[in-house]
Amino acid sequence: MANKKKNKYGNPQKNIEAAKAAETAKLTKETERVVQQSRSDKPLIMRIIVLAVAAVMILGFVIGTIIR
């Protein structure tokens, strides 16, 4: 009877191992996605800040030139 159940449903130990491997792969993929996202966000924020500072400096220079 036990042999019939094993053949009918497959090897439960292999199924558990396969589920663990699939979950590990899923978590690894999600972690890589989060790391990639955090890496790509910081340079974008820094670019925006640098452009804003440069725009303020140029605007200040232009206004200073016009006033004199």
N, C-alpha and C positions, 0 to 999 in steps of 0.2 A: 504494500500500500504506500509506504513512504517513497519507494522508488518511482511509483506511478505519479505521485504528487511532484516529485523532483523533476521528472521528465515533462510533466504537463506545464508547470510554471517556471521551469528553468532553475538554475542554481541560485538560491536566494543570496548566498554570500557574494557571488559575482554581480548580482543585481545591486546589492548594497554598495559594493566597491565602485560599480559603474556610476551610481547616483552620486557618490562622494566625489568621484573624479569630475563628473559634469558640474557639480556645484563649485568645486575648486577652480575649474576653468572659467566658470561664470564670474566668480569673485575676482579672479586675476584680471579678466577682461575689464570688469568694472573699475578696478583699481587703476589699471593702465589708462583708462578713459579719464578718470578724475585727475591723475597726475598730468596727463597731456593738457587737460583743460586749464589746470592751474598754471602750467608753464606758458600757455598761450595768452592768458589774461593779463599777466603782469607786464609784458612788453607793450601791450595795447594801452594800458593805463599810463605807462611811462611816456609813450609817444604823445598821448593826449595832453599830459601835463607839460611836456617840453614845448609842444606847439602853442599851448595857451600862454606860457611864459614868454615865448618868442613874440607872439602877437601883442602882448601887453608892452613889451620893450619897444617894438616897432611903433606902436600907437603912441607911446610916450615920446619917442624921438620925433615923430611927425608933429605932434601937438606942441612940443617944445620948440621946434623949428618955426612953426607958424606964429607962435606968440612973440618970438623975438623979432 
